[in-house]
Structures are given as C-alpha cells and as structure tokens.
Amino acid sequence: MLSQFIKSSILVAAGLFVFMACDQSDLGVDSNKTLDESSIQAAELGATESLNSEEDYLTNGFEHGPIVIIDGEEYFLAPGAPDGPNGAIDIPGHYWKQTGPNRLQGRHFNTGPFGKPSWWSSDAPDGALLYIVNAVIDTWSMAKAKKYAQKGFIHYHEFVTVADGSKHPTKVLWLRHIAVRSFTLDGGPHPELSHDVEPGIDWDFIPNGMMPYDPSK
C-alpha cells in the first residue's frame, strides 16, 4: 500500500509541476502581488513521497490549529473544532505551514474532530492523506470568486480572532484541494455533497466560493 501511495504521490507531483509551470496565476491579495505558483511548485514536488502520516507532517513544520496573523491580529481558521494545541480551533484533519504573508500550504487527512476516524471518507484508510491544499488569504468579491474558481479555488474558510471569536471583517482563506489518491468524499461537514474523487484538483470540494462573505453571520 505504501509503494502504491508513493507512486500516486509522484504522479500528482508531476501533474502539479506541469499545471503550475503552464499556468501562472494573475490572482493576488489586495496589494495586487501575483500568486507565486513557482515557489509552491518547488515546495510540493516530492512533498508526499516521504511524509505519510499526520505525525510526519507535525515534525516537518506543519501545524494543526495554527495562529495566523492578519492585519496585526491573531486568528484561527473556522468553522472548525477546538482540537488543536491548547484548544486552538482548526478545520478537522488539516495541517498547515505558512509560506508567506498571505499564503499557506495545507495537508488534508482522513481524520475528524478530536481524532474521529475516517471522518471525511468511508473508503479511504483512516488517517490517510487525501489532499494537498493551496491557500490564499484575500478578500471576497464576485469578480475575485470567478477568477479564483478558474484556478480551482472554489472553496473558502473564515478567520475568527483568538481574542473573542469574531470574524475578520473582510478577509477569508481561499482553498484549492488537490487529491493525491482515488476515494469517495462522503463525510465531513457536508455528506450531502458526496462525490467520487480522482488524483488532481477536486472541482467539487464544498463549492461555496460564489457565496458572498458576510462577517455578521
């Protein structure tokens, strides 16, 4: 199984190389800086070849429940569960590494809140790596949502302050999920959106990107 996983990981990494080399994004944060896809490419090539478990990623600089600094204030990713270190909130099964002021890289495992087994998929192994996740901190607008969607960023999450849990007034985390294996996504917070997943960008992963962001809700 491990050798099959490594082979699948190499194929996904090769696909990422071709995809990113041929597709320089014009999306960016409010400063209009472009997304540096080439640096992501370098970080992800081979990323899944030697790291196969959540414990491996914890020792490689990834965190579950990281504190993200935005506009000088501390934030958690939401909605999620307080199952990170010292009750930190995070999306279940996700581990993160910040790669720039407005960029994070994520790894999405088949693990639920507080370690609940096989929470995202009933047919993938418990705790298995399901996705590489590209993440961009940016504002929401319909124009941006359409541009992000063209690149596979069809899903976003909110930020809540560490201090009192209030949402960031304008910024969200845009996410692109790149599957590293074949499986059925039939769990998670929206089992009604169940679908079959193949290696590559998951264009059907909880597609809320076109829903306007409202920090008051």
VOKELO-350809 format. One record per residue: residue number from 1; y, x, z of N, C-alpha, C in turn. Coordinates in Angstrom, 2 decimals, padded with zeros to 5 digits. Atoms other than C-alpha are relative to their C-alpha. Layout:
N
   i n_north  n_east    n_up ca_north ca_east   ca_up c_north  c_east    c_up
 NUM       Y       X       Z        Y       X       Z       Y       X       Z
...
END
This chain:
217
   i n_north  n_east    n_up ca_north ca_east   ca_up c_north  c_east    c_up
   1 -001.22  000.83  000.00   000.00  000.00  000.00  001.26  000.86  000.00
   2 -001.16 -000.88 -000.07   002.37  002.85  000.84  000.30  000.61 -001.36
   3 -000.23 -000.61  001.31   001.82  004.52 -002.54  000.55 -001.02 -000.98
   4 -000.52  001.04  000.88   002.41  001.20 -004.31  001.47 -000.26  000.31
   5 -001.39  000.21 -000.39   005.63  000.74 -002.31  000.90  001.10 -000.53
   6 -000.79 -001.13  000.47   006.84  004.22 -003.21  000.21 -000.09 -001.50
   7 -000.14  000.15  001.45   006.13  003.61 -006.90  001.03 -001.07 -000.34
   8 -000.97  001.07  000.22   008.06  000.33 -006.73  001.41  000.48  000.31
   9 -001.31 -000.51 -000.40   010.93  002.12 -004.95  000.57  000.91 -001.07
  10 -000.47 -000.91  001.04   011.11  004.79 -007.66  000.48 -000.79 -001.21
  11 -000.41  000.83  001.14   011.27  002.11 -010.36  001.34 -000.66  000.27
  12 -001.27  000.63 -000.35   014.06  000.31 -008.52  001.13  001.02 -000.03
  13 -001.03 -001.05  000.00   015.98  003.58 -008.01  000.37  000.38 -001.41
  14 -000.29 -000.33  001.40   015.65  004.38 -011.71  000.83 -001.10 -000.64
  15 -000.78  001.11  000.53   016.92  000.92 -012.55  001.43  000.02  000.50
  16 -001.35 -000.11 -000.56   019.88  001.40 -010.22  000.80  001.06 -000.73
  17 -000.68 -001.08  000.68   020.71  004.66 -011.96  000.53 -000.48 -001.35
  18 -000.41  000.49  001.32   020.79  003.01 -015.39  001.08 -001.05  000.13
  19 -000.95  001.09 -000.18   022.61 -000.07 -014.13  001.38  000.52  000.37
  20 -001.28 -000.47 -000.50   025.32  001.85 -012.33  000.66  000.99 -000.94
  21 -000.58 -000.96  000.94   025.76  004.57 -014.92  000.65 -000.71 -001.17
  22 -000.49  000.72  001.17   026.35  001.98 -017.62  001.02 -001.07  000.35
  23 -000.79  001.15 -000.40   028.39 -000.48 -015.57  000.99  000.39  001.08
  24 -001.03 -000.36 -000.97   031.48  000.95 -013.87  000.82 -001.24  000.33
  25 -000.64  001.24 -000.40   032.93 -001.94 -011.87  001.51  000.14  000.06
  26 -001.46  000.02 -000.13   036.57 -002.95 -012.02  000.40 -000.79  001.24
  27 -000.31  000.73 -001.21   036.33 -004.77 -008.70  000.43  000.97  001.08
  28 -000.41 -000.88 -001.08   038.00 -003.40 -005.64  000.64 -000.78  001.12
  29 -000.67  000.63 -001.11   039.80 -004.10 -002.42  001.46 -000.21 -000.38
  30 -001.38  000.37  000.31   043.42 -005.13 -002.15  000.83  001.16 -000.53
  31 -000.73 -001.16  000.50   044.57 -001.58 -002.89 -000.26  000.25 -001.48
  32  000.35 -000.11  001.41   043.06 -002.05 -006.38 -000.79  001.25 -000.34
  33  000.88 -001.12  000.29   040.84  001.00 -006.00 -001.31 -000.55 -000.56
  34  001.25  000.47  000.58   037.69  000.68 -008.09 -001.16  000.27  000.93
  35  001.22 -000.26 -000.73   034.25  000.43 -006.60 -000.63  001.27 -000.55
  36  000.56 -001.27  000.45   032.77  003.90 -006.74 -001.51 -000.13 -000.12
  37  001.42  000.23  000.20   029.39  002.93 -008.17 -000.78  001.31 -000.11
  38  000.72 -001.26  000.17   028.54  006.55 -008.97 -000.40  000.60  001.35
  39  000.36 -000.54 -001.31   028.63  007.53 -005.28 -001.12 -000.81  000.63
  40  001.09  000.83 -000.49   026.41  004.57 -004.44 -001.30  000.44 -000.64
  41  001.17 -000.44  000.75   024.02  005.71 -007.13 -000.62  001.24  000.65
  42  000.50 -001.23 -000.60   023.74  009.15 -005.54 -000.63 -000.27  001.37
  43  000.51  000.30 -001.34   023.20  007.64 -002.08 -001.32 -000.74 -000.04
  44  001.17  000.87  000.03   020.49  005.24 -003.21 -001.18  000.57 -000.75
  45  001.12 -000.59  000.72   018.43  007.35 -005.57 -000.93  000.67  001.00
  46  000.97 -000.56 -000.93   015.33  008.12 -003.59  000.13 -000.51  001.42
  47 -000.23  000.45 -001.37   016.60  006.23 -000.56 -001.22 -000.68  000.59
  48  001.16  000.71 -000.52   013.43  004.18 -000.27 -001.29  000.79 -000.13
  49  001.22 -000.76  000.23   011.00  006.96 -001.12 -000.60  000.57  001.28
  50  000.51 -000.62 -001.22   010.73  008.49  002.36  000.27 -000.84  001.24
  51 -000.33  000.85 -001.14   012.11  005.73  004.59 -000.67 -001.36 -000.19
  52  000.81  001.18  000.23   009.69  002.85  005.02  000.04 -001.03  001.12
  53 -000.03  000.92 -001.12   010.43  001.20  008.36  001.40 -000.07  000.58
  54 -001.29  000.14 -000.66   013.34 -000.04  010.44  000.29  001.21  000.88
  55 -000.19 -001.17 -000.86   012.79  002.87  012.83  000.45  001.21 -000.81
  56 -000.41 -001.11  000.86   013.10  005.34  009.93  001.49 -000.08 -000.30
  57 -001.41  000.14  000.35   016.49  003.92  009.00  000.91  000.22  001.20
  58 -000.80 -000.23 -001.20   017.74  003.97  012.58  000.24  001.49  000.23
  59 -000.16 -001.44 -000.18   017.17  007.72  012.63  000.66  000.66 -001.20
  60 -000.65 -000.55  001.20   018.85  008.12  009.24  001.43 -000.51 -000.13
  61 -001.41  000.38  000.01   022.29  006.81  010.21  000.28 -001.46 -000.21
  62 -000.21  001.44  000.14   021.75  003.08  009.66  000.00 -000.64  001.39
  63 -000.11  000.69 -001.28   022.62  000.66  012.47 -000.22 -001.49 -000.18
  64  000.03  001.45 -000.07   021.77 -002.91  013.36  001.05 -000.41  001.02
  65 -001.08  000.39 -000.89   024.82 -004.58  014.85  001.14  000.98  000.05
  66 -001.10 -000.97 -000.05   027.45 -002.04  013.80  001.34 -000.67  000.27
  67 -001.38  000.45 -000.13   031.09 -002.41  014.74  000.77  000.53 -001.20
  68 -000.75 -000.36  001.20   033.23 -002.44  011.60  001.49 -000.12  000.30
  69 -001.45  000.02 -000.25   036.91 -001.52  011.87  000.71 -000.50 -001.25
  70 -000.78  000.57  001.11   039.13 -003.70  009.66  001.41 -000.24  000.50
  71 -001.41  000.16 -000.37   042.92 -003.53  009.84  000.22  000.37  001.47
  72 -000.18 -000.51 -001.35   042.62 -001.62  013.12 -000.69 -000.78  001.09
  73  000.67  000.81 -001.00   040.45 -004.21  014.86 -001.51  000.08 -000.19
  74  001.46 -000.10  000.03   036.73 -004.22  015.74 -000.63 -001.35 -000.34
  75  000.67  001.22  000.45   034.45 -006.74  014.01 -001.51  000.17 -000.04
  76  001.43  000.11  000.27   030.81 -007.82  013.89 -000.18 -000.79 -001.29
  77  000.37  000.83  001.14   029.05 -009.32  010.87 -000.55 -001.32  000.50
  78  000.44  001.32 -000.41   028.43 -013.06  011.10 -000.19 -000.89 -001.24
  79  000.71  000.43 -001.20   026.83 -015.51  011.20 -001.25  000.84  000.22
  80  001.16 -000.82 -000.32   024.02 -013.76  012.99 -000.48 -000.28  001.40
  81  000.54  000.13 -001.35   022.28 -013.21  016.29  000.45  001.19  000.84
  82 -000.43 -001.10 -000.87   023.34 -011.11  019.30 -001.17  000.90  000.41
  83  001.20 -000.79 -000.27   020.26 -008.91  018.97  000.18  001.49 -000.29
  84 -000.28 -001.42  000.18   021.98 -005.58  018.34  000.20  000.68  001.34
  85 -000.24 -000.73 -001.25   022.73 -002.89  020.93  001.08 -000.67  000.85
  86 -000.96  000.62 -000.94   024.48 -004.38  023.99  000.46 -001.38 -000.46
  87 -000.33  001.36  000.43   024.38 -007.84  022.41  000.85 -000.08 -001.24
  88 -000.78  000.00  001.25   026.08 -006.84  019.15 -000.57 -001.03 -000.97
  89  000.39  001.03  000.95   026.00 -009.59  016.52 -000.24  000.62 -001.38
  90  000.27 -000.47  001.36   024.45 -008.96  013.10 -000.89 -001.02 -000.71
  91  000.87  000.82  000.82   022.62 -010.66  010.25 -001.45  000.42  000.28
  92  001.37 -000.38 -000.34   018.90 -010.78  011.13 -000.65  000.90 -001.06
  93  000.76 -000.87  000.89   016.81 -007.98  009.66  000.82  001.01 -000.78
  94 -000.88 -000.88  000.77   019.80 -006.00  008.36  000.39  001.25  000.79
  95 -000.46 -001.28 -000.54   020.71 -002.35  008.98  001.05  000.56 -000.94
  96 -001.17 -000.38  000.78   023.96 -000.77  007.81  000.42  001.44  000.23
  97 -000.67 -001.30 -000.10   025.68  002.51  007.10  001.33 -000.13 -000.74
  98 -001.30  000.08  000.65   029.41  002.64  006.39  000.20  001.23 -000.86
  99 -000.14 -001.10  000.96   030.07  004.76  003.28  001.43  000.22 -000.44
 100 -001.41 -000.13  000.34   033.84  004.30  003.00  000.78 -001.04  000.77
 101 -000.81  000.95 -000.76   036.77  002.34  004.45 -000.34 -001.46 -000.30
 102  000.29  001.37  000.40   035.72 -000.76  002.53 -001.40 -000.17 -000.59
 103  001.34  000.04  000.56   032.10 -000.01  001.66 -001.06  000.19  001.08
 104  001.18 -000.19 -000.83   028.79 -000.41  003.46 -001.23 -000.03 -000.89
 105  001.31  000.11  000.63   025.23  000.16  002.38 -000.94 -000.63  001.01
 106  000.89  000.71 -000.89   022.57 -002.12  003.82 -001.45  000.09 -000.42
 107  001.42  000.14  000.25   018.82 -002.39  004.10 -000.45 -001.28  000.69
 108  000.37  001.33 -000.47   017.30 -005.85  004.50 -001.52 -000.05  000.16
 109  001.43  000.01 -000.32   013.90 -006.09  006.22 -000.50 -001.42  000.28
 110  000.62  001.30 -000.25   011.48 -008.99  006.66 -000.18 -000.21  001.50
 111 -000.03  000.13 -001.45   012.46 -009.38  010.30  001.08 -001.02  000.36
 112 -000.95  001.02 -000.40   014.22 -012.25  012.05  000.75  000.34  001.27
 113 -000.76 -000.23 -001.23   016.46 -012.65  015.10 -000.91  000.47  001.13
 114  000.74 -000.56 -001.14   015.25 -010.60  018.09 -001.42  000.40 -000.39
 115  001.29 -000.52  000.45   012.38 -009.22  016.00 -001.01 -001.05 -000.42
 116  000.94  001.06  000.43   010.86 -012.56  014.94 -000.71  000.44 -001.27
 117  000.74 -000.56  001.15   008.08 -011.61  012.49  000.10 -000.84 -001.27
 118  000.08  000.63  001.34   008.09 -012.38  008.75  000.96 -001.17 -000.14
 119 -000.97  001.10 -000.06   011.26 -014.45  009.10  000.56 -000.36 -001.37
 120 -000.60  000.24  001.31   012.57 -014.07  005.56 -001.03 -000.39 -001.06
 121  001.02  000.23  001.03   009.34 -014.15  003.56 -001.37 -000.16  000.64
 122  001.34  000.25 -000.54   005.90 -015.58  004.27 -001.07  000.86 -000.66
 123  001.04 -000.77  000.69   004.08 -013.40  001.73  000.30  001.49 -000.09
 124 -000.27 -001.44 -000.11   005.80 -010.01  002.23 -000.46  000.46  001.38
 125  000.45 -000.49 -001.32   004.48 -007.81  005.06  001.10 -000.13  001.05
 126 -000.96  000.06 -001.10   006.14 -008.28  008.42  000.73  001.33  000.13
 127 -000.80 -001.21 -000.16   008.99 -005.79  008.79  000.20  000.80 -001.27
 128 -000.11 -000.75  001.25   008.79 -004.72  005.13  001.44  000.03 -000.50
 129 -001.30 -000.06  000.67   011.90 -003.54  003.30 -000.02 -000.93 -001.19
 130 -000.09  000.96  001.09   012.92 -006.36  000.97  001.09  000.36 -001.00
 131 -001.16 -000.22  000.87   016.34 -005.39 -000.40  000.78  001.26  000.40
 132 -001.15 -000.89 -000.17   018.86 -002.61 -000.83  001.22 -000.90 -000.15
 133 -001.17  000.88  000.02   022.24 -004.23 -000.14  001.27  000.82 -000.22
 134 -001.33 -000.57  000.23   025.57 -003.15 -001.65  001.02 -000.94  000.63
 135 -000.95  000.84 -000.73   028.51 -004.41  000.43  001.42  000.51 -000.15
 136 -001.42 -000.31  000.21   032.27 -004.53 -000.18  000.86 -000.89  000.88
 137 -000.97  000.76 -000.80   034.98 -005.58  002.27  001.18 -000.34 -000.89
 138 -001.08  000.43  000.88   037.52 -007.63  000.35  000.40 -001.42  000.37
 139 -000.44  001.38 -000.19   039.45 -010.89  000.34 -000.78 -000.93 -000.94
 140  000.63  000.99  000.88   038.18 -014.12 -001.22  001.07 -000.69 -000.82
 141 -000.77  000.88  000.89   039.76 -015.84 -004.22 -000.97 -000.43 -001.08
 142  000.91  000.45  001.04   038.17 -017.80 -007.04 -000.09  001.02 -001.12
 143  000.02 -001.02  001.05   039.18 -015.12 -009.53 -000.91  001.16  000.40
 144  000.87 -001.09 -000.47   037.52 -012.43 -007.40 -001.45 -000.45  000.06
 145  001.37  000.50 -000.10   034.47 -014.61 -006.78 -000.70  000.04 -001.35
 146  000.58  000.00  001.35   033.90 -014.93 -010.53 -000.29  001.43 -000.46
 147  000.21 -001.39  000.41   034.31 -011.19 -011.12 -001.14  000.63  000.79
 148  001.08 -000.55 -000.81   032.06 -010.26 -008.22 -001.35 -000.55 -000.46
 149  001.26  000.63  000.42   029.42 -012.74 -009.42 -000.56  000.66 -001.25
 150  000.45 -000.66  001.22   029.27 -011.00 -012.79 -000.75  001.29  000.30
 151  000.64 -001.26 -000.39   028.16 -007.84 -010.96 -001.15 -000.20  000.98
 152  001.11  000.27 -000.90   025.59 -009.56 -008.76  000.40 -000.25  001.44
 153 -000.49  000.28 -001.35   027.80 -010.02 -005.67  000.23 -001.51  000.12
 154 -000.09  001.46  000.01   027.04 -013.74 -005.33  000.02 -000.59  001.41
 155  000.14  000.44 -001.39   026.93 -013.92 -001.54  001.00  000.76  000.87
 156 -000.87 -000.72 -000.94   029.37 -013.12  001.25 -000.28 -000.43  001.43
 157  000.08  000.29 -001.43   029.34 -012.94  005.03  001.38  000.15  000.62
 158 -001.27 -000.02 -000.72   032.12 -013.33  007.55  000.03  001.14  001.01
 159 -000.19 -000.95 -001.10   033.54 -010.95  010.12  000.56 -000.76  001.20
 160 -000.56  000.58 -001.23   034.13 -012.01  013.74  000.39  001.13  000.94
 161 -000.49 -001.06 -000.87   036.10 -009.99  016.25 -000.95  000.23  001.17
 162  000.78 -000.35 -001.19   034.26 -008.16  019.01  000.66 -000.61  001.23
 163 -000.75  000.45 -001.17   037.00 -009.29  021.38 -000.25 -001.46  000.35
 164  000.10  001.43 -000.33   036.76 -013.08  021.07 -000.77 -000.83 -001.02
 165  000.81  000.74  000.96   034.59 -014.01  018.08  000.76 -000.75 -001.07
 166 -000.77  000.68  001.04   037.44 -015.25  015.91 -000.21  000.70 -001.34
 167  000.26 -000.54  001.33   037.08 -014.78  012.16  001.20  000.79 -000.52
 168 -001.09 -000.72  000.66   039.07 -012.29  010.11  000.80 -001.01 -000.83
 169 -000.80  001.01  000.69   041.99 -014.23  008.61 -000.17 -000.03 -001.51
 170  000.05 -000.01  001.46   041.39 -013.13  005.02 -001.22  000.69 -000.60
 171  001.01 -000.86  000.63   038.52 -010.67  004.51 -001.43 -000.40  000.35
 172  001.42  000.27 -000.14   034.79 -011.12  004.00 -000.78  001.23 -000.49
 173  000.85 -001.07  000.51   031.84 -008.88  003.14 -000.80 -000.53 -001.19
 174  000.70  000.39  001.22   030.70 -009.33 -000.47 -001.30  000.79 -000.11
 175  001.31 -000.63 -000.03   026.98 -008.61 -000.88 -000.75 -000.17 -001.33
 176  000.92  000.01  001.15   024.67 -007.69 -003.75 -001.37  000.44  000.51
 177  001.35 -000.29 -000.47   020.95 -007.82 -002.90 -000.87  000.47 -001.16
 178  000.85 -000.59  001.03   018.67 -005.56 -004.95 -001.41  000.12  000.57
 179  001.36  000.04 -000.54   014.99 -006.31 -004.33 -000.77  001.26 -000.36
 180  000.82 -001.18  000.23   012.55 -003.41 -004.00 -001.47 -000.36 -000.18
 181  001.39  000.44  000.15   009.36 -005.50 -004.27 -000.01 -001.45 -000.49
 182  000.19  001.40  000.35   007.99 -008.83 -005.50 -000.41 -000.77  001.26
 183  000.34  000.83 -001.15   007.87 -011.58 -002.87  000.64 -001.37 -000.16
 184 -000.63  001.32 -000.02   008.84 -015.17 -002.10  001.00 -000.03  001.13
 185 -001.02  000.15 -001.05   012.12 -015.63 -000.25 -000.02 -001.47  000.41
 186  000.19  001.39 -000.39   011.13 -018.82  001.57  000.32 -000.25  001.47
 187 -000.39  000.17 -001.40   012.53 -018.28  005.06  001.47  000.26  000.18
 188 -001.40 -000.27 -000.26   015.76 -017.06  006.58  000.74 -001.25  000.42
 189 -000.79  001.14 -000.45   018.63 -019.42  007.41  000.00 -001.17 -000.98
 190 -000.02  001.06  001.01   018.19 -021.41  004.18 -001.33 -000.07 -000.75
 191  001.29  000.10  000.69   014.50 -022.03  003.40  000.02 -000.98 -001.16
 192 -000.11  000.95  001.12   015.62 -024.86  001.12  000.37  000.70 -001.30
 193 -000.36 -000.78  001.19   016.81 -022.13 -001.29 -001.13  000.95 -000.40
 194  001.18 -000.83  000.30   013.28 -020.70 -001.63 -000.11  000.31 -001.48
 195  000.22 -000.41  001.39   012.61 -018.72 -004.81 -000.82  001.27 -000.05
 196  000.76 -001.22  000.21   010.42 -016.01 -006.24  000.95  001.14 -000.33
 197 -000.85 -001.18  000.18   011.94 -012.52 -006.21 -000.80  001.10 -000.67
 198  000.59 -001.17  000.66   011.17 -009.59 -008.51  000.93  001.19  000.22
 199 -000.86 -001.18 -000.19   012.45 -005.98 -008.22  001.24 -000.05 -000.90
 200 -001.27  000.05  000.71   016.12 -005.77 -009.24  000.97 -000.92  000.72
 201 -001.01  000.87 -000.62   019.24 -007.82 -008.49 -000.56 -001.41  000.17
 202  000.39  001.38 -000.27   018.43 -011.16 -006.87  001.22 -000.89 -000.24
 203 -001.14  000.83  000.41   020.80 -013.52 -008.66  000.00 -001.37  000.69
 204  000.10  001.29 -000.67   019.70 -016.45 -006.47  000.07  000.12  001.52
 205 -000.01 -000.19 -001.45   020.18 -014.98 -002.98  001.16 -000.76  000.65
 206 -000.98  000.81 -000.74   022.02 -017.69 -001.00  001.37  000.08 -000.67
 207 -001.22 -000.18  000.81   024.76 -018.02 -003.66  001.19 -000.82  000.50
 208 -001.17  000.69 -000.56   027.76 -019.03 -001.54  001.32  000.59 -000.48
 209 -001.20 -000.73  000.41   030.23 -016.78 -003.37  001.12 -000.86 -000.54
 210 -001.02  000.87  000.57   032.04 -019.66 -005.06  000.58 -000.97  001.03
 211 -000.53  000.86 -001.06   032.63 -021.45 -001.76  001.22  000.66  000.64
 212 -001.20 -000.62 -000.57   036.21 -020.81 -000.57 -000.20  000.40  001.46
 213  000.07 -000.48 -001.38   036.50 -018.78  002.61  001.07 -000.69  000.83
 214 -000.93  000.69 -000.90   038.08 -020.77  005.44 -000.23  000.52  001.41
 215  000.20 -000.58 -001.33   038.53 -018.81  008.69  000.13 -001.00  001.14
 216 -000.15  001.00 -001.05   039.27 -022.01  010.59 -001.29 -000.76  000.28
 217  001.26  000.74 -000.17   035.73 -023.34  010.17 -001.07  000.88  000.62
END
